[in-house]
Amino acid sequence: MADDDAMPRLDQQLCFTIYSTMHALGKAYAPLLDGIGLTYPQYLVMLVLWEADDLTVKDIGERLHLDSGTLTPLLKRLEALGVLHRARDAKDERQVRIGLTEKGHALRREAKAIPSQIARAMGRPAEDLKSLRKDLRRLRNALLGKRAKSDAKASGD
């Protein structure tokens, strides 16, 4: 049974550690976001719009690493909640522009305390979290860069 000894263990897998941490993070966010009527993916869209209002769907998708097929239903639900509006770009009809409504701007004030509440729930000093965020960004960018290179190679670019 030497082959069984070589099998990777679940608790040794970085991917599982990240996955289970994201699951725990989602559980920590859920009651806070329920209080303002948003899901986690909707909250991410709103964070992007609170930083810069009046963006295209493409702009938002690039920031969130989401394609338009995933993003469009999120935007439609947020529009139904009355926190944003979607409109064709007057200069380029192919583009859809997303802007916050007054309700969307007001929601920012309600959501303002969420990051500090999550940081407190993590029980780690701010410097640790800053360092962790930096490491995770590097990991994500390396993985996305590798995927982009292999996609280009597969398509003959």
N, C-alpha and C positions, 0 to 999 in steps of 0.2 A: 504493500500500500504506500510505497514511496511517492507515487503520483499524488495521492491525497494530501500528503504533507506539503506539497508545493502549491496547493490551491490557495489563492489569495483569500484572506479573511475579510469579512465585511468591515470590521472595525479598523482595518488597515487601509481602507480605500478612501482617498481624499474626496473622490466624487460623492461618496455616501456622507461623509462628514459635512460637506457643503450642502448637500440635499437636505439632510436632517436639520441642519442649522437654519436653512431657509424655511423649513416647515415650522420650526419653533418660532422663528421671527414672524411668520405669518400669523401664528396664534397670538403673539404679543400685540401685533398691529390690529387684529380683528376687532376687539372691543373699542379701541380708540377710533377706528374708522367707522364702525357702526354708529358711533355717536355723531358723526357728521354726514352719514348717509352714503359713504363711498366704499367700494371694494379696493383692495390693494392696487390692482392694475389701473383703476380709475384715479386713485390718489397719485400714482406716478405720472399720469398724463397731466393732472392738475399741477403737480410740481413743476413740470416743464413750462406750462402756460403761465404760472405765477412768476417764473423767471423772465419770460419774454412772451408777451401777448401777441396775437395776430401772426401765427405761424402757419406754414403749409403742413398738410398731412405728412409729406415727405420729411420735413424738418423734424417733426415730432417723432416719427418713426426712426430717424437716424439717431436722435438723442436716446431713445429707449431700446434701440436694437430690435425693433419690431417691424414686420412688413405691413403693408397697407391692409392686407386681408385680415390680419389680427387686430390692427388698430381701428379700422372703420367701425366695427360693431361697438367697440368701447366708446368711440366718439359719438355714435348715435345714441347710446344709452345716457351719456353725459348731457347731450343736447336735450333728451327727453326729461332729464332732471332739471333743466333750465339753467345750467351753469356755464354753458358755452353755446356758440352758434357756429354753424358751418355755412360757407358761401363760396361760390365759384370766384376765382380771382378775376377781376375785371380786365387785367392785362393778359392773362393766359387762362382761358376757360378749362384747360386740362387740369389745372391746379385747384385744390380746395383749400381755402384758408380757414383757420380755426381761431376764434376770438372768445374771450371771456365775456360773460354777461355781468350785470351788477351783482347778481346772486353768486356768480363764480368768484368775483373779486371779494365779496363778503365772506365766502367760505374760507378764504385764505386766513382771515383772522381767527376763525374757529379751529383751523388746523395748525396754527402757529406753535402750539405747545407739544405737538406730537413728537417731533424729533428728540426733544429733551426727555420726554417720558420714555421713549424707546431706549435712549442712551442710559437712563437710570436703570431700566429693566435689565440691561446687559451687565450692569455691575462692574464695568471696566472704566478706568480713567480715560479721559478724552484723548490723551496722547496715544494710548494703546489703540483706541478705535481709529484714530487718524492713520496710524501706521498700518493697521489691518486693512483699512480701506485702500491705501496705497498699494499694498501687496496684492489685494484682490483685483484691483484695476490692472496691474501688470500681468497677472495670470490671465484675466479675461482678454486683454489685448493680445497677448501671445497666442492664445487659443484662436481668437478671431483672425489674427494675421496668418496663422498657419492654415486655417480653413480657407481664407481668401486666396492664398497662394495655391492650395491644392485645387480649388474651384477653377482658378485661372489655367492651371496646368491641364485639367480635365477638359476644358473647353478649347484648348489649343492656343490660348493667349500667350 
